[in-house]
Amino acid sequence: MSGLVSVRNLTRIFDVSKPLLNRIIERLPKRKLTAVSDASFEIEERSVYALVGESGSGKSTIGKMIVGLLRPSEGHVEINGIDLFRETDAEKIDSVRSDIQMIFQDPYASLNPRWKVRDIVIEPLVARGKPADGVAEKLLEQVGLSANDADRFPHQFSGGQRQRICIARALASEPKLIVCDEPTSALDVSVQAQVLNLMSDLKDEFGLTYLFISHDLTVVQHMADKIGVLYLGRLVEEAAPEDLFANPKHPYTRMLLDAAPRMDGFGREIEPPEGEIPDPINLPSGCAYHPRCPIAVDRCSRERPSLERKGASRVACFLAE
């Protein structure tokens, strides 16, 4: 396998200051929020790379930068060796854009309620001036719906069926990479399993590459080839699922695995992990996780650990051993 996506030192900073006049009157400084900081990873062709972490960890921001919806403040995203924000050849940019699609989190908000399903599915083809006769019906059948559904409207479908329509639309332009931004979080658990199985089958059938964004490690456990764990915009651990679940090296990864509701030997629920995620505008010094970390030492509050290889994993922790 070869690397399809290369992310290097990716950083995104948002200006969340009050309007200029308010700042002058109230004598306030500018406020900057670092959503992603110095993230680097590779996504191999025909593989599934999962990004996991709590809300606000920067997962969706990375996804939007990879598909070209957000410009990085620093760093590079290369798809097949082409950086969408630095490339000047319009043909190369166009070819890369046609290779990328995105499946959004909310299937209720990501479909135009005024359009028939046929028009929704073939929209990527119409936008590029490509022939689209019969494509919608064929794709709807491939995602487990009926060809007759092409003449219906989104409100006539359940949440799981709407997400299948979103998947069909993503497949229409025959992409190489699909960024999936929590595609099952708005669905019931039984429907989640159906959609995940469908996506796994389609990956094998079409030779797709997925960037799978989720806040739930268990959702990606059996689907991902590699998992990257994000905390406050920084990649703190990266490993294959079997290594991550059997031997998590970063304390934050252990906390995520322990966060699922569990019972002790007497049927009582075990206490969930303590601590709140810090303010992303005023981050702690050193390792951002140290205020919540049960094994932190003085060095953790002074120095920020870099992502280093430890065996088969990469981990940003002084005490990973």
Buried (B, 14 or more C-beta within 10 A) or exposed (E): EEBBBBBBEBBBBBEEBEEEEEBEEEEEEEEEBBBBBBBBBBBBBBBBBBBBBBEBBBBBBBBBBBBBEBEBBEBBBBBBEBBBEEBEEEEBBEEBBBBBBBBBBBBEEBBEEEEBBBBBBBBBBEEEEBEBEEBBBBBBBBBBBEBEBBEBBBEEBEBBBBBBBBBBBBBBBBBBBBBBBBBBBBBEEEBBEBBBEBBBEBBEEBEBBBBBBBBBBEBBBEBBBBBBBBBBBBBBBBBBBEBBBEEBBBBBBBBBBEBEEEEEEEEEEEEEBEEEBBEBEEBBEBBBBBBBBEEBEEEBBEEBBEBEEBEEBBBBBBBBE
